[in-house]
């Protein structure tokens, strides 16, 4: 048995480029949703004595070196704690890492734990939620 196929390379190449572009755009939305979900949970866990640390929460999304996007999530900046006079950037890591400290509200590992939980449980579904439709729309054309 022998099968012969004619492939229009230009059309095939354009479809591949379009699919890659749609997937890349979709990964931005997946990354943004992941950041928002992680920070929402992190803000539930962050110690809140003066709210200075909580108010310094941020995330930044940028293009990755190859395809897709990457994000930085964190706490910090130059805001000053009104009780101690210390900038958040000088104490955020200490509060995050000190497992012995007792906080009336919040706990240590307030960023690490939500990231670990999200990446192990929710991130694959978030990617599929955003990338899947982009691939499906490409197949229907």
Secondary structure as GFF3:
##gff-version 3
##sequence-region A 1 141
A	DSSP	alpha_helix	9	45	.	.	.	ID=ss1
A	DSSP	alpha_helix	52	55	.	.	.	ID=ss2
A	DSSP	beta_strand	57	63	.	.	.	ID=ss3
A	DSSP	beta_strand	69	75	.	.	.	ID=ss4
A	DSSP	alpha_helix	88	97	.	.	.	ID=ss5
A	DSSP	alpha_helix	112	117	.	.	.	ID=ss6
A	DSSP	pi_helix	118	122	.	.	.	ID=ss7
A	DSSP	alpha_helix	123	139	.	.	.	ID=ss8
###
